[in-house]
């Protein structure tokens, strides 16, 4: 059981690390896709939090809401609560940057901040 849990945590963290690699690669571009960078930043955070939830044997809810996820792990990692406002801001990147009709286009500064 422990090995299975550890494997699942590692799988979530591996996917999150891949999101970070994507961010790093995109930031090297002369005209980086800020929407993609912010999306992958949100995704990386979401996956890390879900990995932590698995570590503490908690249920993973199908959500992109980082505040909801933060509240889910706050009893286990309370020091993350200080990032609540930043997570609220980047939660927008889960959905809003993916659809052109919403028209949320992060600036390069916002994308670098999300990194």
SVG drawing of the C-alpha trace seen along z (x, -y; Angstrom):
<svg xmlns="http://www.w3.org/2000/svg" viewBox="-17 -43 33 45">
<polyline fill="none" stroke="black" stroke-width="0.4" points="0.0,0.0 2.8,-2.4 4.6,-1.8 1.3,-2.3 0.7,-5.6 4.3,-6.7 4.1,-5.8 0.9,-7.9 2.5,-10.9 5.5,-10.5 3.3,-10.3 1.5,-13.6 4.8,-15.3 6.3,-14.1 3.4,-15.6 3.7,-18.8 7.5,-18.9 6.6,-18.5 4.4,-21.6 7.3,-23.5 9.6,-22.3 7.0,-23.6 7.0,-27.0 10.8,-27.1 11.0,-26.2 8.3,-28.7 10.0,-31.5 13.1,-31.1 11.0,-32.2 11.4,-35.7 7.5,-36.0 6.4,-33.6 2.8,-32.4 1.8,-33.9 -1.5,-32.1 0.2,-28.7 2.8,-29.7 0.1,-30.7 -2.0,-27.7 0.9,-25.3 1.8,-27.2 -1.8,-26.7 -1.6,-23.0 1.7,-22.4 0.4,-23.9 -2.8,-21.9 -0.9,-18.6 1.5,-19.3 -1.4,-19.9 -3.2,-16.8 0.0,-14.8 0.2,-16.1 -3.5,-15.1 -2.6,-11.6 0.3,-11.6 -2.0,-12.4 -4.5,-9.9 -7.2,-12.5 -9.8,-12.3 -8.9,-14.2 -11.8,-16.2 -12.0,-16.9 -11.4,-20.6 -9.1,-23.3 -9.9,-25.7 -6.6,-26.2 -8.3,-27.9 -10.5,-24.8 -7.4,-22.6 -5.4,-24.9 -8.2,-24.6 -8.1,-20.8 -4.4,-20.6 -4.3,-23.5 -4.5,-21.2 -1.4,-19.3 0.6,-22.2 -0.7,-25.3 2.3,-27.4 0.9,-27.4 -2.1,-29.6 0.1,-32.6 -0.1,-32.1 -3.9,-32.3 -4.1,-35.5 -1.6,-34.4 -3.4,-31.1 -6.7,-32.9 -5.2,-35.0 -3.6,-32.0 -6.7,-29.9 -8.1,-32.1 -5.5,-30.4 -7.1,-27.0 -10.0,-28.0 -10.0,-31.6 -6.8,-31.5 -7.9,-28.5 -11.0,-30.1 -10.8,-33.1 -14.3,-34.3 -13.3,-35.1 -10.3,-37.2 -8.0,-36.9 -4.5,-37.4 -1.8,-37.5 1.0,-39.9 4.6,-38.7 5.1,-40.1 2.1,-38.1 3.4,-35.0 6.8,-35.3 5.1,-35.9 3.0,-32.7 6.2,-30.8"/>
</svg>
